[in-house]
Amino acid sequence: MFKLIRSFFQTPKFIAGVRVNRFYRGSIDRVDGRVVAQTADGVLVEWPRFGTGWESPQTLCQQV
């Protein structure tokens, strides 16, 4: 139970190479990004159509 509550307040962590999608205002606006790196400033993601850019970890979801 404690792990569940604690997870609500943690920043999501992504491993380099993992594929992600980005949510914006309740819908997915970018798909098939690949995580390059994650720092305290954010997640560096390489997008197929938009190039490389920094994203907030809270806006990303990992593809399964």
PDBQT receptor file of N, H, CA, C and O in Angstrom, charges set to zero:
ATOM      1  N   MET A   1       0.821  -1.196   0.000  1.00  0.00    +0.000 N 
ATOM      2  CA  MET A   1       0.000   0.000   0.000  1.00  0.00    +0.000 C 
ATOM      3  C   MET A   1       0.869   1.266   0.000  1.00  0.00    +0.000 C 
ATOM      4  O   MET A   1       0.578   2.245  -0.688  1.00  0.00    +0.000 OA
ATOM      5  N   PHE A   2       1.941   1.211   0.793  1.00  0.00    +0.000 N 
ATOM      6  H   PHE A   2       2.177   0.416   1.351  1.00  0.00    +0.000 HD
ATOM      7  CA  PHE A   2       2.828   2.366   0.874  1.00  0.00    +0.000 C 
ATOM      8  C   PHE A   2       3.484   2.652  -0.473  1.00  0.00    +0.000 C 
ATOM      9  O   PHE A   2       3.637   3.812  -0.855  1.00  0.00    +0.000 OA
ATOM     10  N   LYS A   3       3.880   1.585  -1.204  1.00  0.00    +0.000 N 
ATOM     11  H   LYS A   3       3.757   0.643  -0.894  1.00  0.00    +0.000 HD
ATOM     12  CA  LYS A   3       4.506   1.771  -2.515  1.00  0.00    +0.000 C 
ATOM     13  C   LYS A   3       3.547   2.429  -3.493  1.00  0.00    +0.000 C 
ATOM     14  O   LYS A   3       3.961   3.262  -4.300  1.00  0.00    +0.000 OA
ATOM     15  N   LEU A   4       2.288   2.071  -3.433  1.00  0.00    +0.000 N 
ATOM     16  H   LEU A   4       1.951   1.395  -2.778  1.00  0.00    +0.000 HD
ATOM     17  CA  LEU A   4       1.289   2.667  -4.317  1.00  0.00    +0.000 C 
ATOM     18  C   LEU A   4       1.150   4.160  -4.048  1.00  0.00    +0.000 C 
ATOM     19  O   LEU A   4       1.160   4.960  -4.983  1.00  0.00    +0.000 OA
ATOM     20  N   ILE A   5       1.022   4.534  -2.806  1.00  0.00    +0.000 N 
ATOM     21  H   ILE A   5       1.014   3.884  -2.046  1.00  0.00    +0.000 HD
ATOM     22  CA  ILE A   5       0.874   5.950  -2.447  1.00  0.00    +0.000 C 
ATOM     23  C   ILE A   5       2.138   6.727  -2.814  1.00  0.00    +0.000 C 
ATOM     24  O   ILE A   5       2.060   7.837  -3.340  1.00  0.00    +0.000 OA
ATOM     25  N   ARG A   6       3.292   6.144  -2.538  1.00  0.00    +0.000 N 
ATOM     26  H   ARG A   6       3.356   5.242  -2.111  1.00  0.00    +0.000 HD
ATOM     27  CA  ARG A   6       4.558   6.808  -2.855  1.00  0.00    +0.000 C 
ATOM     28  C   ARG A   6       4.722   7.011  -4.363  1.00  0.00    +0.000 C 
ATOM     29  O   ARG A   6       5.305   8.007  -4.792  1.00  0.00    +0.000 OA
ATOM     30  N   SER A   7       4.213   6.078  -5.167  1.00  0.00    +0.000 N 
ATOM     31  H   SER A   7       3.739   5.269  -4.819  1.00  0.00    +0.000 HD
ATOM     32  CA  SER A   7       4.365   6.177  -6.620  1.00  0.00    +0.000 C 
ATOM     33  C   SER A   7       3.629   7.376  -7.208  1.00  0.00    +0.000 C 
ATOM     34  O   SER A   7       4.001   7.852  -8.281  1.00  0.00    +0.000 OA
ATOM     35  N   PHE A   8       2.597   7.875  -6.536  1.00  0.00    +0.000 N 
ATOM     36  H   PHE A   8       2.295   7.488  -5.665  1.00  0.00    +0.000 HD
ATOM     37  CA  PHE A   8       1.870   9.045  -7.028  1.00  0.00    +0.000 C 
ATOM     38  C   PHE A   8       2.717  10.314  -6.986  1.00  0.00    +0.000 C 
ATOM     39  O   PHE A   8       2.432  11.268  -7.711  1.00  0.00    +0.000 OA
ATOM     40  N   PHE A   9       3.746  10.340  -6.155  1.00  0.00    +0.000 N 
ATOM     41  H   PHE A   9       3.978   9.566  -5.566  1.00  0.00    +0.000 HD
ATOM     42  CA  PHE A   9       4.553  11.537  -5.965  1.00  0.00    +0.000 C 
ATOM     43  C   PHE A   9       5.949  11.430  -6.575  1.00  0.00    +0.000 C 
ATOM     44  O   PHE A   9       6.744  12.362  -6.452  1.00  0.00    +0.000 OA
ATOM     45  N   GLN A  10       6.257  10.323  -7.222  1.00  0.00    +0.000 N 
ATOM     46  H   GLN A  10       5.612   9.566  -7.321  1.00  0.00    +0.000 HD
ATOM     47  CA  GLN A  10       7.572  10.142  -7.823  1.00  0.00    +0.000 C 
ATOM     48  C   GLN A  10       7.563  10.550  -9.290  1.00  0.00    +0.000 C 
ATOM     49  O   GLN A  10       6.539  10.463  -9.968  1.00  0.00    +0.000 OA
ATOM     50  N   THR A  11       8.712  10.992  -9.761  1.00  0.00    +0.000 N 
ATOM     51  H   THR A  11       9.544  11.062  -9.210  1.00  0.00    +0.000 HD
ATOM     52  CA  THR A  11       8.884  11.298 -11.180  1.00  0.00    +0.000 C 
ATOM     53  C   THR A  11       9.101   9.989 -11.928  1.00  0.00    +0.000 C 
ATOM     54  O   THR A  11       9.926   9.174 -11.515  1.00  0.00    +0.000 OA
ATOM     55  N   PRO A  12       8.375   9.772 -13.021  1.00  0.00    +0.000 N 
ATOM     56  CA  PRO A  12       8.582   8.541 -13.793  1.00  0.00    +0.000 C 
ATOM     57  C   PRO A  12      10.012   8.454 -14.325  1.00  0.00    +0.000 C 
ATOM     58  O   PRO A  12      10.596   9.465 -14.714  1.00  0.00    +0.000 OA
ATOM     59  N   LYS A  13      10.567   7.253 -14.341  1.00  0.00    +0.000 N 
ATOM     60  H   LYS A  13      10.092   6.432 -14.025  1.00  0.00    +0.000 HD
ATOM     61  CA  LYS A  13      11.925   7.037 -14.838  1.00  0.00    +0.000 C 
ATOM     62  C   LYS A  13      11.850   6.159 -16.082  1.00  0.00    +0.000 C 
ATOM     63  O   LYS A  13      11.132   5.160 -16.109  1.00  0.00    +0.000 OA
ATOM     64  N   PHE A  14      12.604   6.548 -17.113  1.00  0.00    +0.000 N 
ATOM     65  H   PHE A  14      13.188   7.360 -17.090  1.00  0.00    +0.000 HD
ATOM     66  CA  PHE A  14      12.621   5.825 -18.376  1.00  0.00    +0.000 C 
ATOM     67  C   PHE A  14      14.042   5.382 -18.690  1.00  0.00    +0.000 C 
ATOM     68  O   PHE A  14      14.994   6.139 -18.501  1.00  0.00    +0.000 OA
ATOM     69  N   ILE A  15      14.177   4.169 -19.164  1.00  0.00    +0.000 N 
ATOM     70  H   ILE A  15      13.403   3.554 -19.318  1.00  0.00    +0.000 HD
ATOM     71  CA  ILE A  15      15.473   3.618 -19.553  1.00  0.00    +0.000 C 
ATOM     72  C   ILE A  15      15.765   4.048 -20.992  1.00  0.00    +0.000 C 
ATOM     73  O   ILE A  15      14.859   4.097 -21.824  1.00  0.00    +0.000 OA
ATOM     74  N   ALA A  16      17.018   4.355 -21.280  1.00  0.00    +0.000 N 
ATOM     75  H   ALA A  16      17.754   4.314 -20.604  1.00  0.00    +0.000 HD
ATOM     76  CA  ALA A  16      17.409   4.740 -22.644  1.00  0.00    +0.000 C 
ATOM     77  C   ALA A  16      17.046   3.624 -23.619  1.00  0.00    +0.000 C 
ATOM     78  O   ALA A  16      17.285   2.446 -23.353  1.00  0.00    +0.000 OA
ATOM     79  N   GLY A  17      16.465   4.016 -24.750  1.00  0.00    +0.000 N 
ATOM     80  H   GLY A  17      16.271   4.973 -24.966  1.00  0.00    +0.000 HD
ATOM     81  CA  GLY A  17      16.081   3.060 -25.778  1.00  0.00    +0.000 C 
ATOM     82  C   GLY A  17      14.627   2.646 -25.743  1.00  0.00    +0.000 C 
ATOM     83  O   GLY A  17      14.131   2.036 -26.690  1.00  0.00    +0.000 OA
ATOM     84  N   VAL A  18      13.940   2.970 -24.663  1.00  0.00    +0.000 N 
ATOM     85  H   VAL A  18      14.344   3.465 -23.893  1.00  0.00    +0.000 HD
ATOM     86  CA  VAL A  18      12.532   2.583 -24.539  1.00  0.00    +0.000 C 
ATOM     87  C   VAL A  18      11.670   3.468 -25.437  1.00  0.00    +0.000 C 
ATOM     88  O   VAL A  18      12.000   4.633 -25.659  1.00  0.00    +0.000 OA
ATOM     89  N   ARG A  19      10.572   2.927 -25.953  1.00  0.00    +0.000 N 
ATOM     90  H   ARG A  19      10.304   1.980 -25.773  1.00  0.00    +0.000 HD
ATOM     91  CA  ARG A  19       9.680   3.696 -26.830  1.00  0.00    +0.000 C 
ATOM     92  C   ARG A  19       8.578   4.335 -25.999  1.00  0.00    +0.000 C 
ATOM     93  O   ARG A  19       8.031   3.716 -25.085  1.00  0.00    +0.000 OA
ATOM     94  N   VAL A  20       8.258   5.596 -26.333  1.00  0.00    +0.000 N 
ATOM     95  H   VAL A  20       8.703   6.098 -27.075  1.00  0.00    +0.000 HD
ATOM     96  CA  VAL A  20       7.270   6.350 -25.569  1.00  0.00    +0.000 C 
ATOM     97  C   VAL A  20       6.317   7.108 -26.490  1.00  0.00    +0.000 C 
ATOM     98  O   VAL A  20       6.613   7.351 -27.660  1.00  0.00    +0.000 OA
ATOM     99  N   ASN A  21       5.171   7.472 -25.929  1.00  0.00    +0.000 N 
ATOM    100  H   ASN A  21       4.931   7.275 -24.979  1.00  0.00    +0.000 HD
ATOM    101  CA  ASN A  21       4.216   8.377 -26.561  1.00  0.00    +0.000 C 
ATOM    102  C   ASN A  21       4.087   9.594 -25.663  1.00  0.00    +0.000 C 
ATOM    103  O   ASN A  21       4.381   9.513 -24.470  1.00  0.00    +0.000 OA
ATOM    104  N   ARG A  22       3.650  10.725 -26.215  1.00  0.00    +0.000 N 
ATOM    105  H   ARG A  22       3.411  10.791 -27.183  1.00  0.00    +0.000 HD
ATOM    106  CA  ARG A  22       3.472  11.932 -25.415  1.00  0.00    +0.000 C 
ATOM    107  C   ARG A  22       2.006  12.331 -25.387  1.00  0.00    +0.000 C 
ATOM    108  O   ARG A  22       1.341  12.378 -26.422  1.00  0.00    +0.000 OA
ATOM    109  N   PHE A  23       1.509  12.621 -24.174  1.00  0.00    +0.000 N 
ATOM    110  H   PHE A  23       2.050  12.583 -23.334  1.00  0.00    +0.000 HD
ATOM    111  CA  PHE A  23       0.151  13.121 -23.988  1.00  0.00    +0.000 C 
ATOM    112  C   PHE A  23       0.164  14.637 -23.931  1.00  0.00    +0.000 C 
ATOM    113  O   PHE A  23       1.056  15.230 -23.322  1.00  0.00    +0.000 OA
ATOM    114  N   TYR A  24      -0.816  15.269 -24.561  1.00  0.00    +0.000 N 
ATOM    115  H   TYR A  24      -1.540  14.788 -25.055  1.00  0.00    +0.000 HD
ATOM    116  CA  TYR A  24      -0.977  16.715 -24.491  1.00  0.00    +0.000 C 
ATOM    117  C   TYR A  24      -2.463  17.008 -24.425  1.00  0.00    +0.000 C 
ATOM    118  O   TYR A  24      -3.210  16.676 -25.346  1.00  0.00    +0.000 OA
ATOM    119  N   ARG A  25      -2.891  17.627 -23.342  1.00  0.00    +0.000 N 
ATOM    120  H   ARG A  25      -2.284  17.897 -22.594  1.00  0.00    +0.000 HD
ATOM    121  CA  ARG A  25      -4.296  17.982 -23.127  1.00  0.00    +0.000 C 
ATOM    122  C   ARG A  25      -5.239  16.792 -23.284  1.00  0.00    +0.000 C 
ATOM    123  O   ARG A  25      -6.297  16.902 -23.904  1.00  0.00    +0.000 OA
ATOM    124  N   GLY A  26      -4.847  15.670 -22.721  1.00  0.00    +0.000 N 
ATOM    125  H   GLY A  26      -3.988  15.581 -22.217  1.00  0.00    +0.000 HD
ATOM    126  CA  GLY A  26      -5.726  14.508 -22.686  1.00  0.00    +0.000 C 
ATOM    127  C   GLY A  26      -5.698  13.600 -23.896  1.00  0.00    +0.000 C 
ATOM    128  O   GLY A  26      -6.445  12.622 -23.943  1.00  0.00    +0.000 OA
ATOM    129  N   SER A  27      -4.858  13.895 -24.879  1.00  0.00    +0.000 N 
ATOM    130  H   SER A  27      -4.251  14.689 -24.841  1.00  0.00    +0.000 HD
ATOM    131  CA  SER A  27      -4.768  13.001 -26.038  1.00  0.00    +0.000 C 
ATOM    132  C   SER A  27      -3.305  12.823 -26.442  1.00  0.00    +0.000 C 
ATOM    133  O   SER A  27      -2.449  13.639 -26.102  1.00  0.00    +0.000 OA
ATOM    134  N   ILE A  28      -3.041  11.762 -27.159  1.00  0.00    +0.000 N 
ATOM    135  H   ILE A  28      -3.737  11.098 -27.434  1.00  0.00    +0.000 HD
ATOM    136  CA  ILE A  28      -1.681  11.488 -27.616  1.00  0.00    +0.000 C 
ATOM    137  C   ILE A  28      -1.397  12.340 -28.843  1.00  0.00    +0.000 C 
ATOM    138  O   ILE A  28      -2.108  12.251 -29.844  1.00  0.00    +0.000 OA
ATOM    139  N   ASP A  29      -0.355  13.169 -28.767  1.00  0.00    +0.000 N 
ATOM    140  H   ASP A  29       0.222  13.241 -27.954  1.00  0.00    +0.000 HD
ATOM    141  CA  ASP A  29      -0.035  14.017 -29.919  1.00  0.00    +0.000 C 
ATOM    142  C   ASP A  29       1.274  13.631 -30.606  1.00  0.00    +0.000 C 
ATOM    143  O   ASP A  29       1.517  14.046 -31.739  1.00  0.00    +0.000 OA
ATOM    144  N   ARG A  30       2.114  12.851 -29.946  1.00  0.00    +0.000 N 
ATOM    145  H   ARG A  30       1.917  12.513 -29.026  1.00  0.00    +0.000 HD
ATOM    146  CA  ARG A  30       3.341  12.345 -30.573  1.00  0.00    +0.000 C 
ATOM    147  C   ARG A  30       3.479  10.864 -30.219  1.00  0.00    +0.000 C 
ATOM    148  O   ARG A  30       3.229  10.459 -29.084  1.00  0.00    +0.000 OA
ATOM    149  N   VAL A  31       3.877  10.068 -31.204  1.00  0.00    +0.000 N 
ATOM    150  H   VAL A  31       4.080  10.397 -32.126  1.00  0.00    +0.000 HD
ATOM    151  CA  VAL A  31       3.989   8.626 -30.983  1.00  0.00    +0.000 C 
ATOM    152  C   VAL A  31       5.356   8.113 -31.432  1.00  0.00    +0.000 C 
ATOM    153  O   VAL A  31       6.056   8.758 -32.212  1.00  0.00    +0.000 OA
ATOM    154  N   ASP A  32       5.709   6.952 -30.925  1.00  0.00    +0.000 N 
ATOM    155  H   ASP A  32       5.140   6.428 -30.292  1.00  0.00    +0.000 HD
ATOM    156  CA  ASP A  32       6.918   6.218 -31.324  1.00  0.00    +0.000 C 
ATOM    157  C   ASP A  32       8.217   6.963 -31.064  1.00  0.00    +0.000 C 
ATOM    158  O   ASP A  32       9.163   6.845 -31.843  1.00  0.00    +0.000 OA
ATOM    159  N   GLY A  33       8.276   7.724 -29.987  1.00  0.00    +0.000 N 
ATOM    160  H   GLY A  33       7.508   7.820 -29.354  1.00  0.00    +0.000 HD
ATOM    161  CA  GLY A  33       9.537   8.353 -29.615  1.00  0.00    +0.000 C 
ATOM    162  C   GLY A  33      10.456   7.345 -28.951  1.00  0.00    +0.000 C 
ATOM    163  O   GLY A  33       9.999   6.359 -28.373  1.00  0.00    +0.000 OA
ATOM    164  N   ARG A  34      11.753   7.598 -29.036  1.00  0.00    +0.000 N 
ATOM    165  H   ARG A  34      12.124   8.399 -29.506  1.00  0.00    +0.000 HD
ATOM    166  CA  ARG A  34      12.724   6.728 -28.390  1.00  0.00    +0.000 C 
ATOM    167  C   ARG A  34      13.519   7.555 -27.385  1.00  0.00    +0.000 C 
ATOM    168  O   ARG A  34      14.081   8.592 -27.736  1.00  0.00    +0.000 OA
ATOM    169  N   VAL A  35      13.565   7.096 -26.133  1.00  0.00    +0.000 N 
ATOM    170  H   VAL A  35      13.108   6.253 -25.847  1.00  0.00    +0.000 HD
ATOM    171  CA  VAL A  35      14.270   7.810 -25.070  1.00  0.00    +0.000 C 
ATOM    172  C   VAL A  35      15.772   7.716 -25.313  1.00  0.00    +0.000 C 
ATOM    173  O   VAL A  35      16.321   6.631 -25.503  1.00  0.00    +0.000 OA
ATOM    174  N   VAL A  36      16.425   8.882 -25.304  1.00  0.00    +0.000 N 
ATOM    175  H   VAL A  36      15.979   9.764 -25.151  1.00  0.00    +0.000 HD
ATOM    176  CA  VAL A  36      17.876   8.946 -25.468  1.00  0.00    +0.000 C 
ATOM    177  C   VAL A  36      18.538   9.022 -24.098  1.00  0.00    +0.000 C 
ATOM    178  O   VAL A  36      19.517   8.322 -23.840  1.00  0.00    +0.000 OA
ATOM    179  N   ALA A  37      18.003   9.877 -23.212  1.00  0.00    +0.000 N 
ATOM    180  H   ALA A  37      17.208  10.446 -23.421  1.00  0.00    +0.000 HD
ATOM    181  CA  ALA A  37      18.573  10.053 -21.876  1.00  0.00    +0.000 C 
ATOM    182  C   ALA A  37      17.540  10.701 -20.967  1.00  0.00    +0.000 C 
ATOM    183  O   ALA A  37      16.567  11.293 -21.434  1.00  0.00    +0.000 OA
ATOM    184  N   GLN A  38      17.764  10.582 -19.661  1.00  0.00    +0.000 N 
ATOM    185  H   GLN A  38      18.554  10.101 -19.281  1.00  0.00    +0.000 HD
ATOM    186  CA  GLN A  38      16.920  11.265 -18.684  1.00  0.00    +0.000 C 
ATOM    187  C   GLN A  38      17.817  11.927 -17.653  1.00  0.00    +0.000 C 
ATOM    188  O   GLN A  38      18.735  11.309 -17.116  1.00  0.00    +0.000 OA
ATOM    189  N   THR A  39      17.532  13.208 -17.385  1.00  0.00    +0.000 N 
ATOM    190  H   THR A  39      16.786  13.711 -17.822  1.00  0.00    +0.000 HD
ATOM    191  CA  THR A  39      18.271  13.968 -16.383  1.00  0.00    +0.000 C 
ATOM    192  C   THR A  39      17.266  14.610 -15.438  1.00  0.00    +0.000 C 
ATOM    193  O   THR A  39      16.061  14.382 -15.551  1.00  0.00    +0.000 OA
ATOM    194  N   ALA A  40      17.764  15.412 -14.508  1.00  0.00    +0.000 N 
ATOM    195  H   ALA A  40      18.742  15.598 -14.415  1.00  0.00    +0.000 HD
ATOM    196  CA  ALA A  40      16.877  16.133 -13.597  1.00  0.00    +0.000 C 
ATOM    197  C   ALA A  40      16.041  17.167 -14.344  1.00  0.00    +0.000 C 
ATOM    198  O   ALA A  40      14.980  17.565 -13.864  1.00  0.00    +0.000 OA
ATOM    199  N   ASP A  41      16.510  17.609 -15.518  1.00  0.00    +0.000 N 
ATOM    200  H   ASP A  41      17.372  17.286 -15.908  1.00  0.00    +0.000 HD
ATOM    201  CA  ASP A  41      15.790  18.610 -16.313  1.00  0.00    +0.000 C 
ATOM    202  C   ASP A  41      14.666  18.024 -17.150  1.00  0.00    +0.000 C 
ATOM    203  O   ASP A  41      13.753  18.751 -17.542  1.00  0.00    +0.000 OA
ATOM    204  N   GLY A  42      14.709  16.740 -17.429  1.00  0.00    +0.000 N 
ATOM    205  H   GLY A  42      15.451  16.149 -17.110  1.00  0.00    +0.000 HD
ATOM    206  CA  GLY A  42      13.673  16.118 -18.247  1.00  0.00    +0.000 C 
ATOM    207  C   GLY A  42      14.190  14.907 -18.995  1.00  0.00    +0.000 C 
ATOM    208  O   GLY A  42      15.248  14.362 -18.682  1.00  0.00    +0.000 OA
ATOM    209  N   VAL A  43      13.417  14.499 -19.994  1.00  0.00    +0.000 N 
ATOM    210  H   VAL A  43      12.557  14.942 -20.248  1.00  0.00    +0.000 HD
ATOM    211  CA  VAL A  43      13.746  13.317 -20.786  1.00  0.00    +0.000 C 
ATOM    212  C   VAL A  43      14.043  13.760 -22.215  1.00  0.00    +0.000 C 
ATOM    213  O   VAL A  43      13.240  14.459 -22.834  1.00  0.00    +0.000 OA
ATOM    214  N   LEU A  44      15.184  13.356 -22.729  1.00  0.00    +0.000 N 
ATOM    215  H   LEU A  44      15.836  12.789 -22.226  1.00  0.00    +0.000 HD
ATOM    216  CA  LEU A  44      15.543  13.649 -24.111  1.00  0.00    +0.000 C 
ATOM    217  C   LEU A  44      14.968  12.534 -24.977  1.00  0.00    +0.000 C 
ATOM    218  O   LEU A  44      15.329  11.366 -24.829  1.00  0.00    +0.000 OA
ATOM    219  N   VAL A  45      14.054  12.916 -25.895  1.00  0.00    +0.000 N 
ATOM    220  H   VAL A  45      13.761  13.864 -26.015  1.00  0.00    +0.000 HD
ATOM    221  CA  VAL A  45      13.358  11.938 -26.732  1.00  0.00    +0.000 C 
ATOM    222  C   VAL A  45      13.613  12.257 -28.197  1.00  0.00    +0.000 C 
ATOM    223  O   VAL A  45      13.565  13.415 -28.611  1.00  0.00    +0.000 OA
ATOM    224  N   GLU A  46      13.883  11.218 -28.972  1.00  0.00    +0.000 N 
ATOM    225  H   GLU A  46      13.922  10.277 -28.636  1.00  0.00    +0.000 HD
ATOM    226  CA  GLU A  46      14.048  11.356 -30.417  1.00  0.00    +0.000 C 
ATOM    227  C   GLU A  46      12.735  10.929 -31.074  1.00  0.00    +0.000 C 
ATOM    228  O   GLU A  46      12.333   9.768 -30.997  1.00  0.00    +0.000 OA
ATOM    229  N   TRP A  47      12.069  11.905 -31.727  1.00  0.00    +0.000 N 
ATOM    230  H   TRP A  47      12.396  12.848 -31.789  1.00  0.00    +0.000 HD
ATOM    231  CA  TRP A  47      10.792  11.647 -32.384  1.00  0.00    +0.000 C 
ATOM    232  C   TRP A  47      11.020  11.411 -33.869  1.00  0.00    +0.000 C 
ATOM    233  O   TRP A  47      11.869  12.073 -34.466  1.00  0.00    +0.000 OA
ATOM    234  N   PRO A  48      10.281  10.478 -34.490  1.00  0.00    +0.000 N 
ATOM    235  CA  PRO A  48      10.482  10.194 -35.911  1.00  0.00    +0.000 C 
ATOM    236  C   PRO A  48      10.186  11.389 -36.820  1.00  0.00    +0.000 C 
ATOM    237  O   PRO A  48      10.851  11.557 -37.842  1.00  0.00    +0.000 OA
ATOM    238  N   ARG A  49       9.209  12.216 -36.471  1.00  0.00    +0.000 N 
ATOM    239  H   ARG A  49       8.668  12.080 -35.641  1.00  0.00    +0.000 HD
ATOM    240  CA  ARG A  49       8.825  13.340 -37.338  1.00  0.00    +0.000 C 
ATOM    241  C   ARG A  49       9.232  14.708 -36.802  1.00  0.00    +0.000 C 
ATOM    242  O   ARG A  49       9.260  15.679 -37.558  1.00  0.00    +0.000 OA
ATOM    243  N   PHE A  50       9.545  14.801 -35.525  1.00  0.00    +0.000 N 
ATOM    244  H   PHE A  50       9.523  14.012 -34.911  1.00  0.00    +0.000 HD
ATOM    245  CA  PHE A  50       9.792  16.106 -34.910  1.00  0.00    +0.000 C 
ATOM    246  C   PHE A  50      11.230  16.296 -34.455  1.00  0.00    +0.000 C 
ATOM    247  O   PHE A  50      11.542  17.319 -33.845  1.00  0.00    +0.000 OA
ATOM    248  N   GLY A  51      12.108  15.353 -34.729  1.00  0.00    +0.000 N 
ATOM    249  H   GLY A  51      11.855  14.522 -35.225  1.00  0.00    +0.000 HD
ATOM    250  CA  GLY A  51      13.493  15.472 -34.295  1.00  0.00    +0.000 C 
ATOM    251  C   GLY A  51      13.646  15.152 -32.819  1.00  0.00    +0.000 C 
ATOM    252  O   GLY A  51      12.823  14.445 -32.239  1.00  0.00    +0.000 OA
ATOM    253  N   THR A  52      14.690  15.669 -32.225  1.00  0.00    +0.000 N 
ATOM    254  H   THR A  52      15.359  16.243 -32.697  1.00  0.00    +0.000 HD
ATOM    255  CA  THR A  52      14.996  15.400 -30.827  1.00  0.00    +0.000 C 
ATOM    256  C   THR A  52      14.589  16.587 -29.970  1.00  0.00    +0.000 C 
ATOM    257  O   THR A  52      14.775  17.738 -30.364  1.00  0.00    +0.000 OA
ATOM    258  N   GLY A  53      14.031  16.303 -28.790  1.00  0.00    +0.000 N 
ATOM    259  H   GLY A  53      13.881  15.367 -28.470  1.00  0.00    +0.000 HD
ATOM    260  CA  GLY A  53      13.632  17.381 -27.900  1.00  0.00    +0.000 C 
ATOM    261  C   GLY A  53      13.482  16.912 -26.465  1.00  0.00    +0.000 C 
ATOM    262  O   GLY A  53      13.329  15.722 -26.191  1.00  0.00    +0.000 OA
ATOM    263  N   TRP A  54      13.530  17.884 -25.549  1.00  0.00    +0.000 N 
ATOM    264  H   TRP A  54      13.654  18.851 -25.772  1.00  0.00    +0.000 HD
ATOM    265  CA  TRP A  54      13.361  17.597 -24.123  1.00  0.00    +0.000 C 
ATOM    266  C   TRP A  54      11.880  17.575 -23.782  1.00  0.00    +0.000 C 
ATOM    267  O   TRP A  54      11.125  18.447 -24.213  1.00  0.00    +0.000 OA
ATOM    268  N   GLU A  55      11.467  16.587 -23.013  1.00  0.00    +0.000 N 
ATOM    269  H   GLU A  55      12.080  15.878 -22.663  1.00  0.00    +0.000 HD
ATOM    270  CA  GLU A  55      10.073  16.442 -22.602  1.00  0.00    +0.000 C 
ATOM    271  C   GLU A  55      10.005  16.272 -21.092  1.00  0.00    +0.000 C 
ATOM    272  O   GLU A  55      10.948  15.794 -20.462  1.00  0.00    +0.000 OA
ATOM    273  N   SER A  56       8.884  16.667 -20.529  1.00  0.00    +0.000 N 
ATOM    274  H   SER A  56       8.118  17.056 -21.041  1.00  0.00    +0.000 HD
ATOM    275  CA  SER A  56       8.633  16.433 -19.112  1.00  0.00    +0.000 C 
ATOM    276  C   SER A  56       8.285  14.958 -18.915  1.00  0.00    +0.000 C 
ATOM    277  O   SER A  56       7.493  14.416 -19.686  1.00  0.00    +0.000 OA
ATOM    278  N   PRO A  57       8.851  14.297 -17.911  1.00  0.00    +0.000 N 
ATOM    279  CA  PRO A  57       8.553  12.878 -17.705  1.00  0.00    +0.000 C 
ATOM    280  C   PRO A  57       7.067  12.607 -17.434  1.00  0.00    +0.000 C 
ATOM    281  O   PRO A  57       6.570  11.523 -17.741  1.00  0.00    +0.000 OA
ATOM    282  N   GLN A  58       6.366  13.581 -16.865  1.00  0.00    +0.000 N 
ATOM    283  H   GLN A  58       6.770  14.461 -16.616  1.00  0.00    +0.000 HD
ATOM    284  CA  GLN A  58       4.949  13.396 -16.549  1.00  0.00    +0.000 C 
ATOM    285  C   GLN A  58       4.071  13.343 -17.792  1.00  0.00    +0.000 C 
ATOM    286  O   GLN A  58       2.943  12.855 -17.718  1.00  0.00    +0.000 OA
ATOM    287  N   THR A  59       4.556  13.830 -18.931  1.00  0.00    +0.000 N 
ATOM    288  H   THR A  59       5.472  14.226 -18.991  1.00  0.00    +0.000 HD
ATOM    289  CA  THR A  59       3.748  13.833 -20.153  1.00  0.00    +0.000 C 
ATOM    290  C   THR A  59       3.984  12.600 -21.016  1.00  0.00    +0.000 C 
ATOM    291  O   THR A  59       3.341  12.442 -22.054  1.00  0.00    +0.000 OA
ATOM    292  N   LEU A  60       4.898  11.727 -20.603  1.00  0.00    +0.000 N 
ATOM    293  H   LEU A  60       5.420  11.855 -19.760  1.00  0.00    +0.000 HD
ATOM    294  CA  LEU A  60       5.244  10.564 -21.419  1.00  0.00    +0.000 C 
ATOM    295  C   LEU A  60       4.656   9.284 -20.842  1.00  0.00    +0.000 C 
ATOM    296  O   LEU A  60       4.506   9.144 -19.628  1.00  0.00    +0.000 OA
ATOM    297  N   CYS A  61       4.328   8.355 -21.730  1.00  0.00    +0.000 N 
ATOM    298  H   CYS A  61       4.450   8.469 -22.716  1.00  0.00    +0.000 HD
ATOM    299  CA  CYS A  61       3.927   7.019 -21.293  1.00  0.00    +0.000 C 
ATOM    300  C   CYS A  61       4.695   6.000 -22.123  1.00  0.00    +0.000 C 
ATOM    301  O   CYS A  61       4.884   6.173 -23.327  1.00  0.00    +0.000 OA
ATOM    302  N   GLN A  62       5.129   4.950 -21.467  1.00  0.00    +0.000 N 
ATOM    303  H   GLN A  62       4.977   4.810 -20.489  1.00  0.00    +0.000 HD
ATOM    304  CA  GLN A  62       5.933   3.930 -22.126  1.00  0.00    +0.000 C 
ATOM    305  C   GLN A  62       5.046   2.992 -22.934  1.00  0.00    +0.000 C 
ATOM    306  O   GLN A  62       3.982   2.579 -22.472  1.00  0.00    +0.000 OA
ATOM    307  N   GLN A  63       5.487   2.663 -24.133  1.00  0.00    +0.000 N 
ATOM    308  H   GLN A  63       6.351   2.998 -24.507  1.00  0.00    +0.000 HD
ATOM    309  CA  GLN A  63       4.769   1.686 -24.954  1.00  0.00    +0.000 C 
ATOM    310  C   GLN A  63       5.077   0.290 -24.440  1.00  0.00    +0.000 C 
ATOM    311  O   GLN A  63       6.199  -0.008 -24.029  1.00  0.00    +0.000 OA
ATOM    312  N   VAL A  64       4.065  -0.552 -24.471  1.00  0.00    +0.000 N 
ATOM    313  H   VAL A  64       3.154  -0.310 -24.804  1.00  0.00    +0.000 HD
ATOM    314  CA  VAL A  64       4.241  -1.934 -23.981  1.00  0.00    +0.000 C 
ATOM    315  C   VAL A  64       4.270  -2.880 -25.143  1.00  0.00    +0.000 C 
ATOM    316  O   VAL A  64       4.409  -4.088 -24.952  1.00  0.00    +0.000 OA
TER     317      VAL A  64
